[in-house]
Amino acid sequence: MDKNTIIGLLLIFALFIGYSIYISPSKEQLAERQRVQDSIQMAQMESRVADSLLNTQQNPENDAVNDVSDKMDSTNIYTDKKSQFGAFTRAGEIADTHPLIIENDKYLLQIDPKGAQISSVMLKDVYTYDSLPLILFQQGDNDNKFGFTFFSDYIAVNTYDLYFSCDTPIADTLKVHGNDSVQIALRVYPDKDETSVDSTAYIEYRYTIRGNDYRTGLDISMINTNSYISLSSSQIELIWQEQLLQQEKSRKNEMTANTIYYSDISDIENLKETPDKGDSVNVITGLKWISFKQLFFTSTIIAKNKFSNATLVTEMPQNPDNRQLKNMRARICMPAEKNMSMDFYFGPNKYRLLKTYDINLESQIQLGGKLVAWINKWIIIPIFNFLEGFGWNYGLIIFILTLIIKTVLFPVTYKNYISSAKMRIVKPEIEEISQRYPKQEDAMKKQQATMALYKQYGIRPMAGCLPMLIQFPILIAMFRFFPSSFELRQQPFLWAEDLSSYDAIVSWSTHIPIISSFYGNHVSLFTLLMTIATLGYTYINNKLMPSAGDAQQMKMMKWMMYLMPVMFLGIFNNYSSGLSYYYLLVNLITFAQMGIFRLCIKEDSLKAKMQAYAQKARTGSSKNKKSKWALKMENYIKEQQANAQKQRGLPNTKQRHNTSYTASKKR
């Protein structure tokens, strides 16, 4: 790589940055785009609510009840229902009520009078991969439920089967914004007799909706219900079920991220993230929160104090449609009290946002294990958030982040290059040693001679490995960061429409047995470019590095080094395009650094320094001490030689010396 090549690369980078800034939309364009999206969102929401109301009015259950009412005596109907709902028989009858729609700055919430449960949550300003309103879950079958079980007249009843009434009916969508909040109370009353209810006794669900918050408060109260409700124990059992829906382009990636997380704040656990089957667990200790987690969004229930225990289950739907992913089920026990308080969180898995709640919610975002998670939490995310504040395109942010990381690692890269350069200089002598000891039984002698050569020129073989060990945790940290970063979701850059997903430039529907299972049904351009760059780097590196070991073995190792990028081509093809873009930049910047090193560091000058070092070592004027690794290798070689001599029946050096001394003494 010469001076002209480096100038060319710098010009390409400059054009790259300039084009990124040029294609970024203006503030006016963003505002207009947001206005259009909001209009579409509200129209679709109103259409969905209208369909829901129409379905409620045309519910065949209503027709069935009316038919039965025409044919049966009302007293017999009440008696029959009482065996199902106890003192809440009238509340178990189908009521002609409308869902409540509440809108704040973050979501549109639908509360169904049946069960007084949140039946639908539609997040604002975010959309699915195919531009539909993003609905976390919605009522429509028995897979979405929330309620607690109690006994009435020795009959087990759950609140999600009862119809609640709102004392202050809401005709239109209730809106709350900013720092304001609103409370909505829904109540269900027990029966005095078959024609009237006891208005002094009731179960109340009181929701608190805040204007600019993803959290929704819920207080459950039981007022004057002692004569109607018998709690079976000191615990109340909450049933919470949701059917998660597909939101992202890669169904496979989303399936592997869908699971249940739970925490007592100090520790966090999760069920297995198996894409094709479910999992379950019985948690017997107190829990602060339970989360039905998706790739970029989550539904979380948070106890005011703690839940006593829980049974958590994930399972595949029996008859899934194109949108259904997994069913989440939780049986949660909490202390039976007259007033029970909790919060729901319905929102994005955004690290900075979840961290503000200070209950360890952010730990459900996959940032890697203990070895690398701290890199993301304390280094990558703060830098990323800082750069995000400038309002730049996220492709440019990734580029600058990569430059910062490579600049910090520059001393490590420099040492790695110096070590490689020294190995290239002694490459002819290493090959000569290999020719001198071609036999397998002389492997120990060849190793000893190689180590002596390294010692002579002051080469530390581990100096080339340590930089790789230092960089490896960062590579793993970035491998976890990009696919989990909500900030990259649906952010375009160049040809990529979504940096959090794959950037398909070519796709096909035909299933090709081996290719489809390994590679997929599309071509991700960033992944392809990354693979080509990695293969190029591997080729150059193999050409420069000496073949110190067995020729056949070294040949196999080189082929393995070529095989790894090809394997990454299949793995990364379905991953975040932002991740492939980052690795591509890493390779390109590494190429540029190698070119700069080759221009600035003359190998003839380095060879002269190595020869001077060797001359000092021979004359004894060198003051450099042996490294611990070199001492260990020398001791290891001596031990191997001693063992080999014992196997051949020869005394070791010290024994031969003592034998010779004894013989001469006798003479």
C-alpha positions in Angstrom: 0.0 0.0 0.0 1.7 3.2 -1.2 1.0 6.9 -0.6 -1.5 7.2 -3.5 -3.5 4.3 -2.2 -3.8 6.0 1.3 -4.8 9.3 -0.3 -7.4 7.4 -2.3 -8.9 5.8 0.8 -9.0 9.1 2.6 -10.9 10.6 -0.3 -13.3 7.7 -0.3 -14.0 8.2 3.4 -14.5 12.0 2.8 -17.0 11.3 0.0 -18.6 8.7 2.2 -19.2 11.2 5.0 -20.3 14.0 2.6 -22.8 11.7 0.9 -24.2 10.6 4.3 -24.8 14.3 5.3 -26.2 15.1 1.9 -28.9 12.3 1.9 -29.9 13.1 5.5 -33.4 14.7 5.4 -33.9 18.3 6.7 -35.8 19.2 9.8 -38.7 20.4 7.6 -38.8 17.1 5.7 -38.7 15.1 9.0 -41.6 17.2 10.4 -43.7 16.7 7.3 -42.9 12.9 7.3 -43.9 12.7 11.0 -47.1 14.6 10.3 -48.1 12.2 7.5 -47.2 9.2 9.6 -49.3 10.5 12.6 -52.3 11.0 10.3 -52.0 7.5 8.9 -51.6 6.1 12.5 -54.7 7.9 13.8 -56.8 6.8 10.8 -55.7 3.2 11.2 -56.4 3.3 14.9 -59.8 4.8 14.5 -60.6 2.2 11.8 -59.4 -0.6 14.1 -61.5 0.7 17.0 -64.6 1.0 14.8 -64.1 -2.6 13.6 -63.8 -3.7 17.3 -67.0 -1.9 18.2 -68.8 -3.4 15.2 -67.6 -6.9 16.1 -68.9 -6.3 19.7 -72.3 -5.3 18.4 -72.5 -8.3 16.1 -71.0 -10.7 18.5 -72.8 -14.1 18.1 -72.7 -14.5 21.8 -75.2 -11.6 22.0 -77.5 -13.3 19.5 -77.2 -16.6 21.5 -78.2 -14.8 24.7 -81.1 -13.1 23.0 -82.3 -16.4 21.6 -82.1 -18.0 25.0 -84.0 -15.1 26.5 -86.8 -15.6 24.1 -87.1 -19.3 24.9 -86.3 -19.5 28.6 -87.5 -17.9 31.8 -85.2 -15.2 33.2 -85.1 -16.9 36.6 -83.7 -20.1 35.1 -81.1 -18.1 33.2 -80.0 -16.4 36.4 -79.8 -19.7 38.3 -77.7 -21.3 35.6 -75.3 -18.3 35.5 -75.0 -18.3 39.3 -73.3 -21.6 39.3 -70.6 -20.0 37.1 -70.2 -16.6 38.7 -71.6 -16.8 42.2 -72.5 -13.5 43.7 -71.3 -11.7 40.5 -73.8 -13.4 38.2 -75.2 -10.1 36.7 -71.6 -9.0 36.1 -71.0 -12.2 34.1 -73.7 -11.3 31.6 -72.6 -9.8 28.3 -73.0 -6.1 28.5 -73.4 -3.6 25.7 -70.4 -1.4 26.6 -67.7 0.2 24.6 -63.9 0.0 25.1 -62.2 3.0 26.6 -59.4 4.7 24.5 -56.8 6.7 26.2 -54.0 8.5 24.4 -50.9 10.0 25.9 -47.6 11.1 24.4 -46.3 7.6 24.1 -49.2 5.2 23.2 -52.9 4.6 22.6 -54.3 2.4 25.3 -57.6 0.4 25.0 -59.3 -0.8 28.2 -62.0 -3.4 27.7 -65.0 -3.4 30.1 -64.7 -7.1 30.2 -62.2 -7.8 32.9 -61.3 -4.1 33.1 -58.1 -5.2 31.4 -55.8 -3.5 29.0 -56.8 -5.2 25.8 -54.6 -3.3 23.3 -51.5 -1.1 23.3 -50.4 0.7 20.2 -47.1 2.7 20.5 -46.9 6.1 18.8 -44.2 7.2 16.4 -43.0 3.6 15.8 -44.2 1.1 13.2 -43.7 -2.5 12.2 -41.3 -3.5 9.5 -44.1 -3.2 6.9 -45.2 0.3 8.0 -48.3 -0.8 10.1 -49.1 0.7 13.5 -47.0 -1.1 16.1 -49.4 -3.0 18.4 -47.8 -4.9 21.2 -50.8 -7.1 21.8 -54.5 -6.9 21.2 -57.6 -8.7 22.4 -59.3 -11.1 20.0 -58.9 -14.6 21.5 -58.3 -16.3 24.8 -54.5 -15.8 24.6 -54.6 -12.2 26.1 -55.9 -12.0 29.6 -55.3 -10.2 32.9 -57.2 -10.8 36.1 -57.2 -12.3 39.6 -59.0 -15.3 40.9 -61.3 -15.3 44.0 -64.1 -17.5 45.4 -67.7 -16.4 45.6 -70.3 -18.9 47.0 -67.5 -21.5 46.8 -67.2 -20.9 43.1 -63.8 -19.9 41.5 -64.3 -16.6 39.6 -61.7 -14.6 37.7 -62.1 -10.9 37.1 -61.3 -11.2 33.4 -64.7 -12.9 32.9 -66.7 -10.1 34.6 -68.0 -6.9 32.9 -66.9 -3.7 34.7 -68.6 -0.4 34.4 -67.0 3.1 34.3 -68.8 5.6 36.6 -67.7 8.4 34.4 -68.2 7.1 30.8 -65.9 8.3 28.1 -67.6 8.9 24.8 -64.4 9.8 22.8 -60.7 9.2 23.1 -59.4 10.6 26.4 -56.1 12.5 25.9 -53.5 13.3 28.4 -50.1 15.0 27.7 -47.0 16.4 29.2 -46.8 16.3 33.0 -50.5 15.8 33.4 -52.1 12.5 34.5 -55.6 11.1 34.6 -57.2 8.3 36.6 -59.9 6.0 35.3 -61.9 3.8 37.7 -63.8 0.7 36.6 -66.0 -1.2 39.1 -67.9 -4.5 39.2 -70.7 -4.9 41.8 -72.0 -8.1 43.4 -75.7 -9.0 43.3 -78.3 -8.2 46.0 -80.7 -10.4 44.1 -81.4 -11.4 40.5 -82.7 -7.9 39.6 -80.3 -5.5 41.5 -76.8 -5.0 42.7 -75.2 -3.9 46.0 -73.7 -0.5 45.1 -71.9 -0.2 48.4 -69.6 -3.2 47.6 -67.4 -3.5 44.6 -64.1 -4.5 43.1 -62.3 -1.5 41.6 -59.6 -1.3 39.0 -58.1 2.3 39.0 -55.7 3.1 36.2 -53.3 6.0 36.3 -52.2 7.2 32.9 -49.4 9.7 32.8 -48.9 12.1 29.9 -45.3 11.6 29.0 -44.5 8.1 30.4 -44.6 4.5 29.2 -45.7 3.4 32.6 -49.4 2.8 33.5 -50.4 2.5 37.1 -53.0 0.1 38.4 -54.5 -0.1 41.9 -56.9 -3.0 42.6 -59.2 -2.4 45.6 -61.9 -4.6 47.2 -64.5 -2.4 49.0 -67.0 -4.0 51.4 -66.7 -7.4 49.7 -66.2 -9.6 52.7 -69.7 -11.1 52.5 -69.4 -11.8 48.7 -65.7 -12.8 48.3 -63.8 -15.5 50.1 -60.1 -15.4 49.6 -58.8 -19.0 49.7 -55.5 -18.1 51.3 -53.3 -15.2 52.2 -52.3 -15.0 48.5 -54.1 -13.7 45.5 -53.3 -15.3 42.1 -53.0 -13.0 39.1 -53.3 -14.5 35.6 -51.5 -12.5 32.9 -51.3 -13.8 29.4 -50.2 -12.2 26.1 -49.7 -13.4 22.6 -46.7 -11.6 21.1 -46.9 -10.4 17.5 -44.1 -10.0 14.9 -42.8 -6.5 14.6 -39.5 -6.9 12.8 -38.4 -8.0 9.3 -36.5 -11.1 10.5 -38.9 -13.5 12.1 -36.1 -15.8 13.0 -34.1 -13.2 14.9 -37.3 -12.0 16.7 -38.2 -15.5 17.7 -34.8 -16.0 19.4 -35.3 -12.8 21.4 -38.9 -13.5 22.6 -38.9 -14.8 26.2 -39.8 -13.9 29.8 -37.4 -12.1 32.1 -37.9 -11.7 35.8 -36.0 -10.0 38.6 -35.8 -9.2 42.3 -33.7 -6.2 41.3 -30.4 -7.7 42.6 -30.5 -10.6 40.1 -32.2 -11.1 36.8 -33.1 -14.4 35.1 -34.9 -15.5 31.9 -36.5 -18.5 30.3 -34.7 -20.1 27.4 -34.8 -18.1 24.1 -35.6 -21.2 22.0 -37.1 -20.2 18.6 -39.1 -23.3 18.0 -40.4 -24.4 21.4 -41.3 -23.0 24.8 -39.9 -23.2 28.4 -41.3 -22.8 31.9 -40.1 -22.2 35.5 -41.5 -22.0 39.0 -40.0 -19.0 40.9 -40.5 -19.4 44.7 -38.7 -16.2 45.8 -40.0 -12.7 45.7 -40.0 -10.8 42.4 -40.0 -7.1 41.7 -41.0 -7.4 38.0 -41.8 -9.8 35.2 -41.3 -8.9 31.6 -42.7 -10.4 28.4 -39.7 -9.3 26.2 -39.5 -9.0 22.5 -36.5 -8.0 20.4 -37.1 -4.2 20.7 -40.2 -3.9 22.9 -41.4 -5.2 26.2 -44.5 -5.5 28.4 -43.6 -5.5 32.0 -45.6 -5.8 35.3 -43.9 -4.1 38.2 -44.9 -4.7 41.8 -45.1 -1.9 44.3 -43.4 -4.1 46.8 -42.8 -7.6 45.6 -44.7 -10.6 44.1 -44.5 -13.6 46.4 -43.9 -16.2 43.7 -44.7 -17.0 40.1 -45.1 -19.7 37.4 -43.8 -18.5 34.1 -44.4 -20.3 30.7 -43.5 -19.6 27.1 -45.1 -21.7 24.4 -45.7 -21.8 20.7 -49.2 -21.0 19.5 -51.3 -24.0 18.3 -52.6 -22.4 15.1 -50.3 -19.5 14.5 -51.0 -17.0 11.7 -48.3 -14.9 10.0 -48.0 -12.4 12.8 -48.2 -14.6 15.9 -44.9 -15.5 17.5 -45.1 -16.9 21.1 -47.6 -17.1 23.9 -46.5 -15.7 27.3 -48.2 -16.9 30.4 -47.7 -15.9 34.1 -49.4 -17.1 37.3 -48.3 -14.5 39.8 -49.0 -14.7 43.6 -49.1 -11.6 45.7 -50.2 -10.9 49.3 -54.0 -10.7 49.6 -54.8 -7.2 50.6 -57.7 -4.8 50.2 -55.5 -2.6 48.1 -52.9 -3.9 45.7 -50.8 -1.6 43.5 -48.6 -2.2 40.5 -47.3 -0.6 37.3 -47.2 -1.7 33.7 -44.4 -0.7 31.3 -45.4 -0.9 27.6 -42.5 0.5 25.6 -39.2 0.1 23.8 -36.1 -1.8 25.1 -34.0 1.4 25.1 -31.1 1.1 27.5 -31.0 4.8 28.6 -34.8 4.9 29.1 -35.0 1.7 31.1 -32.1 2.7 33.3 -34.0 5.8 34.5 -36.5 3.6 36.3 -33.7 2.3 38.6 -35.0 -1.3 39.0 -32.6 -3.1 36.7 -35.0 -3.2 33.7 -32.1 -2.4 31.3 -30.5 -5.8 32.1 -32.9 -7.6 29.9 -31.2 -6.0 26.9 -28.6 -8.5 25.6 -25.2 -6.7 25.9 -23.1 -9.8 26.4 -21.9 -11.7 29.5 -19.9 -10.3 32.4 -16.7 -10.3 30.3 -18.0 -7.8 27.7 -21.2 -6.2 29.1 -19.2 -3.5 31.0 -17.7 -2.4 27.7 -21.1 -1.7 26.3 -22.5 -0.1 29.5 -19.6 2.1 30.4 -17.9 2.9 27.1 -19.9 2.1 23.9 -23.4 3.3 24.9 -22.2 6.6 26.5 -20.2 7.4 23.4 -23.0 6.4 21.1 -25.6 8.5 23.0 -23.2 11.5 22.9 -22.8 11.3 19.2 -26.5 10.7 18.8 -27.1 14.1 20.4 -25.7 15.9 17.3 -28.6 14.6 15.2 -26.4 12.9 12.6 -27.3 10.0 10.4 -26.7 6.7 12.3 -24.4 5.4 9.6 -22.2 8.4 10.2 -22.4 7.9 14.0 -21.2 4.2 13.5 -18.3 5.4 11.4 -17.2 8.0 14.0 -17.6 5.4 16.8 -15.4 3.0 14.8 -12.8 5.7 14.3 -12.8 6.4 18.1 -12.4 2.7 18.9 -9.6 2.2 16.4 -7.8 5.4 17.6 -7.9 4.2 21.2 -6.6 0.8 20.1 -3.9 2.4 17.8 -1.0 1.6 20.3 -2.1 -2.0 20.4 -2.3 -2.2 16.6 1.1 -0.6 16.3 2.7 -3.2 18.6 1.0 -6.0 16.7 2.4 -4.6 13.5 5.9 -4.3 14.9 5.7 -7.9 16.1 4.5 -9.1 12.7 7.3 -7.1 11.0 10.0 -8.7 13.2 8.5 -12.1 12.3 8.7 -11.3 8.6 12.4 -10.3 8.9 13.4 -13.6 10.5 11.1 -15.6 8.2 14.0 -16.9 6.0 15.9 -18.1 9.1 12.8 -19.8 10.5 12.3 -21.6 7.2 15.9 -22.6 7.3 15.4 -24.1 10.8 12.3 -26.0 9.4 14.5 -27.5 6.6 17.2 -28.4 9.1 14.7 -30.4 11.2 12.2 -31.9 8.7 11.5 -35.1 10.7 8.7 -35.4 13.2 11.0 -36.7 15.9 13.1 -33.6 15.7 10.1 -31.3 16.5 11.6 -30.5 19.9 14.9 -29.5 18.5 13.2 -27.3 15.9 11.2 -25.6 18.6 14.3 -25.1 20.7 16.2 -23.6 17.8 13.2 -21.3 16.9 13.0 -20.1 20.5 16.8 -19.4 20.5 16.4 -17.4 17.3 13.6 -15.3 18.9 15.7 -14.8 22.0 18.7 -13.7 19.8 16.7 -11.0 18.1 14.6 -9.9 21.1 11.3 -11.2 19.6 8.4 -11.9 22.0 5.9 -14.2 20.2 3.2 -13.4 22.7 3.5 -9.7 21.7 1.5 -10.5 18.6 -1.2 -12.4 20.5 -1.9 -10.0 23.3 -3.3 -7.2 21.0 -5.7 -9.8 19.6 -6.8 -10.8 23.1 -7.3 -7.2 24.0 -9.4 -6.5 20.9 -11.5 -9.7 21.1 -13.8 -8.5 24.0 -14.5 -5.3 22.1 -15.5 -7.3 18.9 -17.8 -9.5 21.0 -19.3 -6.4 22.7 -20.1 -4.8 19.4 -21.6 -8.1 18.2 -24.1 -7.8 21.1 -24.6 -4.1 20.9 -25.7 -3.5 17.3 -28.5 -6.2 17.1 -29.9 -5.0 20.5 -29.7 -1.3 19.9 -33.2 0.2 19.6 -31.7 3.4 18.3 -30.8 1.7 15.0 -34.3 0.3 14.5 -35.6 1.4 11.0 -32.8 3.9 10.6 -31.7 4.1 6.9 -28.2 4.4 5.6 -27.1 4.2 2.0 -29.0 1.2 0.5 -29.9 -0.2 4.0 -33.5 0.6 5.0 -33.0 -0.6 8.6 -29.6 -0.8 10.3 -31.0 -3.1 13.0 -31.9 -5.7 10.4 -30.4 -7.2 7.2 -29.9 -5.1 4.1 -31.2 -7.3 1.3 -30.3 -6.1 -2.2 -31.4 -9.3 -3.8 -34.0 -11.8 -2.4 -35.9 -14.9 -3.7 -38.7 -17.1 -2.5 -37.5 -20.4 -3.9 -36.2 -22.7 -1.1 -32.8 -24.1 -2.0 -32.1 -26.9 0.6 -28.5 -26.2 1.6 -28.2 -22.5 0.7 -31.4 -21.5 2.3 -30.6 -23.1 5.6 -27.1 -21.8 5.8 -27.3 -18.5 3.9 -31.0 -17.6 3.7 -33.1 -16.3 0.8 -31.4 -12.9 0.3 -28.1 -11.2 -0.2 -27.0 -8.6 2.4 -24.6 -6.3 0.7 -22.9 -5.0 3.9 -22.2 -8.6 4.9 -20.9 -9.5 1.5 -18.5 -6.5 1.5 -17.4 -7.3 5.1 -16.6 -10.9 4.0 -14.6 -9.7 0.9 -12.6 -7.3 3.1 -12.0 -10.0 5.7 -10.8 -12.4 3.1 -8.5 -9.7 1.6 -7.0 -9.0 5.1 -6.5 -12.8 5.7 -4.8 -13.2 2.3 -2.3 -10.3 3.0 -1.7 -11.5 6.6 -0.9 -15.0 5.5 1.5 -13.8 2.9 3.4 -11.7 5.4 3.5 -14.2 8.2 6.2 -16.9 8.3 5.5 -20.6 8.3 7.3 -21.6 11.4 5.5 -25.0 12.0 4.9 -28.1 10.0 4.1 -27.2 6.4 1.0 -29.4 6.2 -0.3 -28.2 9.5 0.3 -24.5 8.6 -1.5 -25.0 5.3 -4.5 -26.4 7.1 -4.4 -23.5 9.5 -4.4 -21.0 6.6 -7.4 -22.7 5.0 -9.2 -22.5 8.4 -8.5 -18.8 8.4 -10.2 -18.5 5.0 -13.1 -20.7 6.1 -14.0 -18.5 9.0 -15.0 -15.4 6.9 -17.1 -17.7 4.7 -18.9 -19.0 7.8 -19.5 -15.5 9.0 -21.1 -14.7 5.6 -23.8 -17.2 6.4 -24.2 -16.2 10.0 -24.2 -12.4 9.5 -26.4 -12.5 6.4 -29.5 -12.4 8.7 -28.0 -10.1 11.3 -28.0 -6.4 11.8 -26.6 -4.5 8.8 -25.2 -2.0 11.3 -23.0 -4.8 12.7 -21.7 -5.9 9.3 -21.1 -2.2 8.4 -19.1 -1.8 11.6 -16.9 -4.9 10.9 -16.4 -3.6 7.3 -15.2 -0.3 8.6 -12.8 -2.0 11.1 -11.2 -4.0 8.2 -10.9 -0.9 6.0 -9.4 1.2 8.8 -7.0 -1.6 9.6 -5.9 -1.7 5.9 -5.3 2.0 6.1 -3.3 1.7 9.3 -1.2 -1.1 7.8 -0.4 1.2 4.8 0.6 4.0 7.1 2.8 1.7 9.1 4.6 0.3 6.0 5.3 3.9 4.9 6.6 5.1 8.2 8.4 2.0 9.4 11.2 0.8 7.2 11.9 -2.9 7.6 15.6 -2.4 6.7 16.0 0.0 9.7 14.1 -2.4 11.9 16.3 -5.3 10.8 19.4 -3.2 11.6 18.1 -2.6 15.1 17.4 -6.3 15.6 20.9 -7.2 14.4 22.4 -4.6 16.8 20.3 -6.2 19.6 21.6 -9.7 18.7 25.2 -8.3 18.7 24.7 -6.9 22.2 23.2 -10.2 23.3 26.3 -12.1 22.1 28.7 -9.7 23.8 26.7 -9.7 27.0 26.1 -6.0 26.9 22.3 -6.3 26.5 20.5 -5.5 29.8 17.1 -6.8 28.6 15.7 -9.4 30.9 13.9 -12.4 29.7 10.1 -12.3 29.9 8.2 -14.6 32.1 6.7 -16.3 29.0 10.2 -16.9 27.6 11.4 -18.4 30.9 8.4 -20.7 31.1 9.0 -21.8 27.5 12.6 -22.6 28.2 11.7 -24.6 31.3 9.0 -26.4 29.3 11.5 -27.3 26.5 14.0 -28.6 29.1 11.3 -30.7 30.7 10.3 -32.1 27.4 13.9 -32.9 26.5 14.4 -34.7 29.8 11.3 -36.8 29.3 12.3 -37.7 25.8 15.8 -38.8 27.0 14.2 -40.9 29.7 12.0 -42.6 27.2 15.1 -43.4 25.1 16.9 -44.7 28.2 19.6 -41.9 28.2 20.6 -40.0 31.3 19.9 -36.3 31.3 22.7 -33.7 31.1 23.2 -33.4 34.9 23.3 -37.1 35.3 25.9 -37.5 32.5 28.1 -34.8 34.1 27.9 -36.5 37.5 28.8 -39.9 36.0 31.8 -38.5 34.1 33.0 -36.8 37.3 32.7 -40.0 39.3 34.6 -42.0 36.7 37.5 -39.5 36.5 37.7 -39.5 40.3 38.0 -43.3 40.4 40.8 -43.1 37.8 
